[in-house]
Amino acid sequence: MLLYAFDRPVAATYALFGAVSLAGLARIPGTGRQRAAVMVRLLPVVCFLVVLGTFLAVRTWSAVLGMAVVGFCLAFSSAAGPRAAGAAPGLQLLYILPSFPPYLPHTLGERLGGALAGLLLLIAAEAWILPDPRVPTYAARAAGAAAEAVRCAAALGRPPYVLTAPAAARARAAAESLRSSRVPEAERPAGAGLRERGLAHTGLAARTLLSRLRNLPGPPTGREPRRAGLDLLGAVRESAAGTATLLRDGREPATDSSELLRLRARNAHTPADLPESRRRQAALLEVADAALALRTAAEIALRGRGAHLDADAADRFWYVRESTVRLWWHRLAAHAGPRSVHFQNAVRIALALAVARTVAGLDSLPHGFWAMLAVVSLTRTTAVQTRGTVRSALIGTCVGALAAGTVLALAGGHTTVFAIALAPLMLFTFTVGPVKGVGWAQALFTLVVSVVFAQLSAVTWQLAEVRFLDVLIGSSIGIVCGLLAWPRGAQDELGRAVAGLLRACADDVESTTAAVTAVGRRAVPPGDEEHRVRVTLVMAESAYAQYQSETQRPAGPGPDWQATVMTGHHVLWGAGRVLGSADGRPLAGGEAAGLREYAARVAAGLRRAAAVADLPRGSRDGRSPGGPGDLLPETLTPPTEAAPPDAGLLYFATTAWLDSLTADLETIASGPAAARTPG
C-alpha cells in the first residue's frame, strides 16, 4: 500500500523489513499475544536503532564502529532471558538496514513511519489473527506441584506414614514438570527482575519440598510417630494448600505461615528420644523449611516487594532488598567476562558484523546488507554448526537464485505479477522454511527478496547473482570469525563453569560445617563462599542451556551436567537449612569431629568431580584415568550408620545435607544412565 497507493518506496521498504525482522528472523517465544506484547515494548528500541543507523551511515568508519557496538549489545541482551535472545536477530536487521549508504538523513521520517507501520500491522496480526492456544504458566505448574505436596503431606500424616509407590511417582512427575527443559521458553522465569527471580525460586522450592516429602523416613519400627511431627506435617499441608491457592488464583490464602513457624520452632527445641526418631525429626524440619520457602517465594512472585519476609528468609531472598536496576546490574555484570557464553556469542557476532560492514563499505558491495543478514542468520555458537549451516544455506541460496533469475528474466519489467505473487510467496516461505531447514529457508527467502526489490526499482536477473555473492561473503566471514572466537561454543566452557561451581561448592561445604561445629557457633559461614556458589551457578546454568542447543562432537553419552548444576542448588539451600537448625544443644566433641571429617570427604569428592569436569572432552569417560568412576573417595561413607545415641537435631540436619551431596556425587559418577533411573 505504501508503495502503490502513496508512492513511498522508502517507507514501503522499511515497513516490509520491519515486519520480516520480528516475524521471520526473530524467534520470540510464546503465543501470538505474548509475542505482540514483547513487540510493543520493543517499539522505542526499534525507533532508536533506525535513527542511530541512519546517522552513523555518514562514514564507513562510524558505521563499522556502530555496527560493532550495537551488534555486541543486542547479542549480549540474550543474558536477559529467552524473549530478549529471540528478539535480538530481528533487531540486528532493523539496525543493519539503515546503516548502509546512501546517507539520506532527510528520509528518516519515512524510515521511522514505515518501520512503525509494518510493526504495528504485525502486532495486530499476532494478537488477533489465528490466536495460539494458551499453555500452562509456570505459576500454574508450581501450583500443581504445591497441590501434589498437599496430597503427599496428607498421606504421610496417616498410617503407614510413608508414601506408596504410585504417590511417590506422582510427586516425582510434578517436580519434573518444573524443570526448565520441560517448560516452554516463554513461560520460563529466566528474567533478572524481582518477580521472575521469585517465580524461579518458587519452582526450586516446590521441587525441593516434593523431594523431601518423597524421601521422608518413616517412624522407628514398632513406634508411633511423635504427635509434634504429625502436627508439623499438618501445618506443612495447610501452608502448601495456601500456596497453591495463591499461585493458581492470586487470592490471599486463608492461613499464613505463623502456625508453621511456631510448630517448626517447637519441633526444633524438643528432641526425640531415639536416634531414628531424631533423624526423622531433622528430615521433618527440612520439609517445613522447604514449605516456608515455597510460600515466601510465591508471595514475592505475585506481590513483589509487598511480600512478607520473616527474619530467617532475609538472606535467602536477598534480591527483595535490591532495586530493579541493581538486580539487572547483578545479572549483566555476572556475564561481563570471557567465561560467559553470552559474552562469547556477543563478541563473535559483533566481530563478524563489523568485518562484514567494512567489506561492504570499502568494496561498495551491492546490497551489502544481505551479507550482514547472512552473518546474523547463519552464524552459530560452534564452528562445526556454522559450517554445516553455511553448506546448506549456500546450496539453498544457489537454487533460490536460479529460480529468482528465471522469474525475473521471464517477467521482464512487469511488476504487477510480483505484487500479486508476493503475499502468497511470503506465506509459503515463512511457513515451510522454518520447518524444512536452513536450505529451504534460504532458497525461498532469496526468491522473496528478489520479488520485493523487483517492485522497488528496475532490476534484472543479475539481482539473484548478487544475492548469492552476498550470502557467500557473509557466510565466509561468519565461519572465519567463528573459528577465531571460541570455536567450540559451550562444549569447553561448560566444563570450566561446572568445575568452578563444584570447587565453590566444596569451599562452601567446608566453611558451613566449620561454622556449625565451632564453639559459640556463628549464624553464617565465614567468607564469601555462598556468593561464589551463586555466581558460578549462574555461569554454569547459562553454559548448560547453550550446550543443550548445540550439536555435540563427538555425539553420544557424556557427563551428567544437569546433576552437577543441581548440586549447586543443593549446596546453597542445604547450607541455609543447616545454619538455621540449632536446637539449643551444642555439638559434642565426637559429633563435631565426625561432621568435619565427613564434610572434608564430601568436599574432596566435589573437588575430584571438578578436576574431571576440567579434563578435555575426550578424557571424560569411565575408562580414562580420573574418569567419573573415580569421583568418590574410597571412604565416603555417611557416619549416620553409627550416630551417637545422644546426638541432637543439628547433627542429623548436617548429616542429612552431606548425605544428599553424597548422593549427588554418586549420580554424577554414574553418568547419564543414573539420571534416567527413577529415584
N, C-alpha and C positions, 0 to 999 in steps of 0.2 A: 504493500500500500504506500509506504513512504517513497518508493521509487516511482511507481506508475501513477499514483494519484497526486503526489506533491513534488515530484522530480527532485528528490533529495537523496542522491546516491550515497553520500557520506553517512547520513542518518540511517539509511537502509542497511549499509554495511555493518554499522555498529549494533543496530537492532538485531540483525541476524546472528552475528557472532556473540552478542551478549546472551542470547538465548542458548546458542550452541555451547558456550563456555560452561554454564552451570547445569545444563541439561545433558550434554553429551560428554564433555571432557571431565567435568567434576563427578564425583561419586559420593554425594551426600547421602548418608544412610537414613532410613526411616520411611514412613509413609509419605504420601503426597503432601498432606497438610503439615507434617513435620518439616519436610524439605522447604515448603513455602515459607514457614516461619523463619527458618535459617536464612533464606534468601532475603527476606525483608530486612533482617538485621545486617545483611551484607551490603545493602544499597549505598550507605555512606562510604564504605570501603571501596566499592566499585567506582564511585564518582572521584574519590581521591586518586585512585590508580590511573584513571583516564586523564585527569588533569596533570598529574606528575609525569606520566609517559609522554603527553603532548609537549610539554615544555622542555623536558630533558632530551628530546629528539633534535634539538638545535645543533648539537655537535656529536660526532661519533663517540668521543671520549666520555662526554656526560651521559650519553645513552648507555654505554657499556658499564660505567660506574653505577648508574641507577639500576641497570639490569642485575648486576651482582648483588647489590644491597637488597633490592626488593625481592629478587629471587630467593635469597637466603631467608629473609624474614617470613615470606609466605610459606616456604618449605618448613622452616623451623616451627611454624604455628601448629604443626601436627602434634607437638607436645601438649597442646591444649585439649586434645581428645579427638575422637573419630569424626565429629562433624567438621572441625577445622581442617583435619587432614583430608577429608573428602572434598572440601571446597577449594583447597589450595591450588590444584591444577587448573581449575576454571578461572580463578583469579589471576593466575600467571598469564593466561591467554589475554585477559582483559587489560593487562599492563603491556604485554608484548605488542598488541595491535597498534596502539597509538605511539609507541616508541620508535617507529620506523619512519624514514623520510617518505614523502616530502614534509618539511617542517611547516605546518599550517596551523598556527595557534588561533587564527581567526575562525577556524572551523570547530573550535572547542564546544560551542553551544550545540551544534549539530551532533557532535560526537556524544556529548552527555545526554542530549534528548533521545538520540537513537538507542543508546545503551539502556537507558531507563525504560523506554517504551518496550524494548524486547524483553527486559527482565520482568516488568510488570505483567506483560501478557503471559510470560512463563509462570509467574507466581499464581496468576488466576487459573491457568490450566492445571498446575499441580494441585491446587486446593479444591477445584470443583469438577474437573473432568476425570471420569473413571477413578473415583477415590479408592485408595487401598483399604483393606480391612484393618481394623485396629489389632495390634498384638498386645499381649500382656505386658504391662510396665514392670520395671524392676521392683517398684514398691509392691505391686500386686504379687509378684513372685515371692518377695520377702514376707508378705502377709500370709501366703500359703505355707511357707516354711514355719512361721510362728504358730499357725494353726496346727501344723503337724507336731510341733513341740508341745502344744496343749494336750494332744492325744497321748503323746509319749509320757508326759508327766502324770497324767491321769492313770495310765496303765502301770506305771512304776509305783504308784501310791496304793495299790491293792495286790493281794497275793496273785502270783508268786513273787512279786516285787522285781521282776526282770522283764524285759521286752521279749515277745515272741519273735520268731524269725521273720514272719510277714511284716510285723510292725517295725522291726529294725530295717527291713528292706525299704519300706515306705519312707522312713526317716532319712535313709541314705539317698534315696531318689530326690526327696525335697531339697536336701543340701546340695546335691549335684546340679540341680536346676539353676542354682545361683552362680555357678562357675561362669566366668566371662566368656569362655569358648562356647557356651550354650545359650548365651543371651544375645539377641540381635544388637548390632553395633549401636543403633540409635538409642537403645534402652540401657546401654552400659553406663554406670555412673563414673565416667572417666575424667570429668572436668576438675578444675582446680578450685572451684568455688566452695563455699561453706556447705550448701545443701548437697552438692554432689559428693563431697567427702563424707558427709553424714550418711548418705544413702549407701555408699560403698562400705562404710563401717557397719551399717545395718546388715548387709549381706554377709559380711565376715562374722558378725556376732551371731547371726542366725545359724550359719554353718557350724560355728563353734558350739552353740547350745545343743544342736541336734547330735553332734558327735559326743558331747559329754553325757547326754541322756542315753544315747545308744550304748555307751561303754560303762555306764554306772554299775559298780559292783553290787551284788546282792548282799543281804544281811548274812551274818555268820550262820553256818548250818545249825539248824535246831533252835535258832533265836529269832524272835520277832524284831522287826526294825524299831528303832527308837521313835517315840512319838514326836520328838523335836525334829527329826529328819523328815517324817511324813508331813508335818506341818510346813516345813520349808518347801517340800515338793508341791504342796497345795498352793503356797504363795507363788512359786515359780509358774504354776499352771495359770493362776489368775493374772499374773503380770504378762505372760505370753499372750493370753487371750486379749488383754487390753491393748497390747502392741499390735496384734493382728487387726483389731478394730480401727486403731489409729491409722495404720498403713492402708487398709482397704477403703475406709470411708472418710478418713480425715477427721473423725469425731473424737472428742475428748473421752478417754476411757473412763469407765465407772470407778475404777480404783487407781490409786497412784502407787508409787514404789515404796511408800513408808513401811507397810507391813512386811514386805520382803526384806527391806533393810533391817528391820527390828529382829526378824527371825534369823537372818544371817548372823547378826551380832550375837544373838542368844546361842546359836549353834557353835560359833567360834569360841565362846567362853565357857562352854560346858562339855569338856572332852568325854568321849565314851570310855567304857571300862576295858574292852578288849582291843588289841591292836587291829584286828579285822574290822571292828566297828569304827575305829578312828580312821582307818583307810577309807571306808565308805563315807564317813563324815567329811573328810577332806575333799572327796570327789563331789559331794553334795554342795560344798561351799563353792567349788568351781562352777557347778551348774547354776547356782544363784548368781555368781559374778557374771556369767555369760548372759543370763536373763536380764540383769540390771543394765549391762552394756547394750543389749538389744533395745530395751525401752528408751534409754538415753539417746542412742544413735538415731532411732526412728523419730524422736521428737526433734532432733537437730535437722533431720532431713525434711521434715514438714514445717517446722516453725522457725528454723534458722536460729538467730541469736535469742529468740524468745523462749528457747527450750530451758528447762530447769536442770541444772547440774549440781549434784552433791559434791562434797569436798573430795571424795575419793575419785571422782570422774574428771577432775580438772586437768590432771596431767595426761590422761589417756585421750581426752578430746581437746587437745591443746589448741586446735585450729579455731575453736569457738572464740577464743580471745583475740584472734588476729583479724585485721581488716581484710577486705576483699583484695585490695592492692597488694598487701603483704602476702596473701595466700598465692596469688598469681606470681609474685616475685619468687616465692619459695619454689614453685613448680618450674619456672623458666630457668632460675639460677641453678637448679639441680641438673639441668640438661645443658648448661652452657659450658661445655668442655668436650674434648675429643673422645672421651669414653662413652658419650651418649650417642645412641643410634640416630636420634632425631637431629643432633648436631652434625653427624657424619652425612646424613642424607641431605641436609640443607647445604652443606659445603659442596657436596657433589653436584647438586642441581645448580647452585649459583655459579660454580666454575664453568659448567657446561654452557649455561645460558650466556655468560659473559663472553666466552670464546665464540659462540655462535653469532652473537651480536657484533663482535669485532670482525669476523669473517664477512658477515653480511654488509657491514658498513664500509670496510676497506675495498671489497671487491664489487660493490654495488650489485649484490646478488638479487636478481629479480624475485619478487615475492619472498624475500628473505625470512619473513615471519613464519613461513611454513617450516623452515629448517629449525627454528626455535620451538615451534609446536611439536616437531618430531622429538626434540630433546625432552620436552616435558612429558609427552605421552609414551615414549618408548624406553626411557632410561629407568632401569630397575635398581634395586638395592644391592645386587651382586652382579659381577661381570658376566658370570655364566648365564644368568637370567637375561641380561641385556643383550648378549649375543644371540640367544635363542629368539628373543622378541624381535630383534632387528632383522634376523633372517626371514622370519615370517612376514614382517612388515614390508620389507623390500619386495618380496615376491608378490604380496598383495597390491602394493603400490604400482608395480610394473603392470600387473593385469588391469588394475583400475585405470592406469594411464593409457594403455592401449584402447580400452573401452571408451574412455573420455575423448581421446584423439579421434576415434572413429565417429563418435557422436558429433563432435564439433565440426569435423570435416563434412559430414552429411548435412548438418543443419545449416551450415553457412552462417549468414548474419540474421537468421530468423529467430528472434528472442522469444516470440510468443510460445513456441513449443517448450522452451526452457521454463518459462513461467508456469505453464500448466503442469510440467513434469516434476517441478522442484518439491512440492509438498508431499506427494506420494513417495518420491525417491528418498526424502529425508525420513519419512515414517519407516520405510523399509530399512534404511541404513541404521537408524538408532534402535530399531527393534531386533534386527538379525545380527548386526555387527557384534554387540557385546556377547551374544550367545555363541556365535560361531568362532570367535577368537580374533587375534590381532590381524591376521592376514585378511580375513573378510572385512574387518572394520576399516583397515587402510584402503582396500580396494574400493569399497563403497564410498568412503569419505573423499577419496580422490575424485570420484565421479561427481559427488555433490559439490565440491568446491569449484570444479570446472564449470558446472551448470550455473553456479552462483556468479562467478566472475564473467561468464559469457553474457549475463544480463547487465552487469555494471559497466562494462566497456567492451569495445570491439576486440575479440581475441581470435586466435587461430588454433589449429590442432597442436601447435607447439607449446601451448599452455600446459598440456599434460606432461610434456617432456620436462618443462621447468619444475613442475610438481615433483616428479621422480628425482630430479637432481637435488632439489632442496631436502627431500627426505633422506637421500643418501648422505648428504653433507651433515645434516643434523644427527643422523644415526651414528655416523663415524665419530663425530665429536662426543656423543654420549658414551660410546664404547671406550674411547681413549680416556676420558675423564673418569669413567667407572674403573678402569684399570689402575689409574693413578691414585684414586681416593677410596681406600678401604674396599678393595675388590671383592672380598668375601662376605660383605654385609654383616649380618648379625651372627654368623656362624662362629667366628672367633670372639667377637665382642661378648657374646652370651657367656662363654666360658670364663672370661675375665670378670664379668659382672657377677656371676654366681660365686666365683672364688672370693671376690671381695665381700660379698654378702655373708658367706659361710665363715670367713675369718672374723668379720664384725660380730657375728652370732657367737662364735667361740669366746671372744673377749667379753661379751655381754653375759654369757653363762657364768664365766668365772667371777666377774665383778658382782653379779647379782647374788651368787652363792656366798661370796665373801661377805657381802653386806648382811645376808640372812644369818650367817653363823658367827658374826662378830659380836663381841661382848658390848652391850649398850647399842644394840642394832640400830642402824640408821634407816630412815624411811625410804631413801632412794639409793640406787647404786652409785658409786663414785664415777667420776669421769664423764665422757661424752659417748659411751658405748651405745646407748639407746638411740641417740641422734645418728650415729654412723649406721646402725642397722636400718633405720628409716630411709636414709639417703640411698644406701646401697640396694635396698629393696626396690625403690622406685626405678633405679637403673636396671636392675635385673628383670623387673616386670616388663619394662618397655622393650628391652632386648629380646625377651622371650616372645612378646607379641609380634615383633617383626620376624623373628626366626620362624614362627609358625606359618607365615605367608610366603616364605622363600622355598625354592626348590633346593633340596639338600644334595650335596655331592660329597661323599658317596651316599646313596639312599640306603634306607634300612634302619633297623633298631639302633637307638643311641641312648645316651643318658636320660634319666627321667628328670628333665629340667623342671617340670611343674612341681615335683616333690621337693626339690631344693628351694624353689621360691616359697612354697608353703611353709617350709621350715622357718623362714624369716618371720612370717606372721606368728608362728607358734612361739618363737623366742620372745617377741615383743609382748604378746598377750600373757604368756606364762610368767614372765618376769614381773609384770604388774600384779598378777594374782598372788604370786609368792610373797612379794614385798608387803602385800596387804593382808597376809594370813596370820598375823600374830594372835595368839590365844592367851597372852599374858604369862606364858611359861617359857623361860629361856631354855635354849638347847643345852643338853648335857654335853660334856666334852667328847664322849664317844660318838654321839649323834652328829655333832658338828664336824668331827674329823671324817666320819663316813660320808657325809654330804659333800665335803670338799674333795674327797678322793673320787667320788662318783662324778662330780662336776668336771674335775680335771680329765677324767677319761672321756666324758662326752665332748669336752672342748677339743681333746686330741682327735677324736673321730671327725669332728667338724673341720678341723684344720687338714686332716688327711683327705677328706672329701674335696676341700678347696684345692689342694695340690693336684688331685686327679682332674678337677674341672679346668685347671690351667694347662693341662697337657695338650699337645696337638691333637686334632680330631682323630687321626689315625691311631693314636695310642690309647684312646678311651674305650677299651673293650676289656671284657673279663679275662682275656688271655694275655694281656700285656702286663709287664711289671707295674705294680701300682695301680692296677685296674680297680673297678668298683668292688670286686670281691675282697679287696684288701682294705676297705674303708674303715672297718671296725677294729679297734684294738682287741687283742685276744681276751683281755679280762673285762670287757664291757658287760658286766653282769649287774643288774639292778640290785641294790642292797635290801630292797623291801622283802626279799625272801626270808631274811633273818632280822626283822625290825626289832629294835629294843622293846621289851614288853611295856615300858612306861613312856615310849615316845609320844610326843604331842602332835597336834594338828599341823604345826609349822613343818615338822619333819616330814609328815606324809604329803603335805602340799608340795614341798620342794621335790620330794622323791617322785611324785606323780608327774611333775613337769619334766624332770630329767628322763623319766620313763618314756614320755611322749616323744622327746627328742631322740631317744634311742630307737624308738620305732621308726621315726623319720629317717634316721641313718640306715636302718635295715632296708627301708623302702628304696632309698637312693642306691644302696649297694646292689639290690636285686634288679634294678633297671626297670624298663617299661613293663615287663611282664608282671611285676608286683603292682604297678599302678592299675593294671587291668583286672587284678584279682579283687573281688568284692571283699570289703573289710574296712 
